Amino acid sequence: MNNKVKIWGLGIGPGDPDLITVKALKILQEVDVIAYPTLDGGESLARSIAKPHLTSNQEEIIISIPMLSDRYPAQGVYDSAAIKISAAVHAGKSVAILCEGDPFFYGSFMYLFVRLSENHLVRVVPGVTSLAACSSALALPLAARNDVISVIPGPLDEKDLEERLLTTNVAAIIKVGRHLGKIKRILRKIGVIDNAHYIERATMDNQHIRLLSEMDGDTAPYFSMIIVRLSGDILEL
């Protein structure tokens, strides 16, 4: 571990503890403090992924994120967490911030990075993303040659979501949750629902895979994704 670096953003992968990189594992087992997010004080998925690799003498900083759609209340949480992490560094300790998947791929770590990197040297270790994990678990090649892949958040309004789907070759729809019904409705409208693959909790023990056309209901767990091929070179392999 670089002795000059006191703060690390560690991508620890999508769920399977074995998918952590060798570099992240080495850093994780050498730092003095681990920090990780949790929703309203509940169990932390990031910590549960890292648990098999933790040492017994590490301090822990819990970052409890409120389950609110309004982004502003959470900003105070990140401010407070940054202060605690900075205090640990000033005390001579090294800190690893645990990040599900990859730290810069829709991760909350970026909010801490902005705050901490102003005054500290922060290094990021990339991790296996949810996109890579879902593609592999589905045995679904994502793209070939000149195919364009779009990562599309489910909360977009119907018009915007439909327009983005019509301008890509392959779409990975994330943040499905309560937007599942809307997503299915749009995919049926544009005639591609039979090409849509649904997966939840990729690489975890309770992973679940279905064709989207076979699914009932209008909601899905937070850790779910829909991958759909609309056109492109991948269909000609």
C-alpha positions, 0 to 999 in steps of 0.5 A: 500500500502506498504510504502517502495515500491515507484514503482509498475508495475501494470497489469491492464488486457486485455481491460475491465476496470472491469478485473483489480485486487482488489490489482492493483485497490487499488494501482492505486488509492493511488499512486501520479504518473502514467506512461504509454506507448503510440505509437508515442504520440497517445492514450494510451490503458493502460491509457484508460483501467485504466481511470475509476479508476484514481483520479483527482490529479495524475501526469502523465508520458507519455512514447512515444514508436516509431513504429519501428521494430529496437529495439535500438531507443526505448531503449533511450525512456526507459532510459528517462522514467526511469530517469523521474520515478526515479526523481519522487521517489527521490521527495518522490512520488510513481509511478504506471507503467500501463501495459496492460495484465500482466507486464511480459507477452510480456510487455514493462514494463520489459524494465523499470523494468531492469533499475529501479530495479537496484536502487529502490524497484520495485514490480509487480502486475500480471494482467489478460493476453491476453491469459486468456482473449482470451480463456475465450471470445472464451469459449475455454478450453486451456488444460487438464492433460498433454497438452502442450501449446505454445505461438508462435509469428507470426513474426517467419519465416515459417519454425520455426513457422511450427516446433513449431506448430508441437511440441505442443498440443495447440498453441496461436499465438500472434502478428498476424498483417501482418503475418496473411496470412503466419499463415493461409498458414501454418495451412492449410499445416499441416491440422489444420486450421479448429481447429483455432479460431481468436479473436481481441480486446478481452474483449473490446467493439469492440471484434471480433471473427471468425473461422480462416478458414472463414477469408479473407485478410492477415492482422489483428489488433495488438491486435489479437490472434489465438488459435488452438488445434492440439492434446492432452488430451483436445480433449478427454474430 
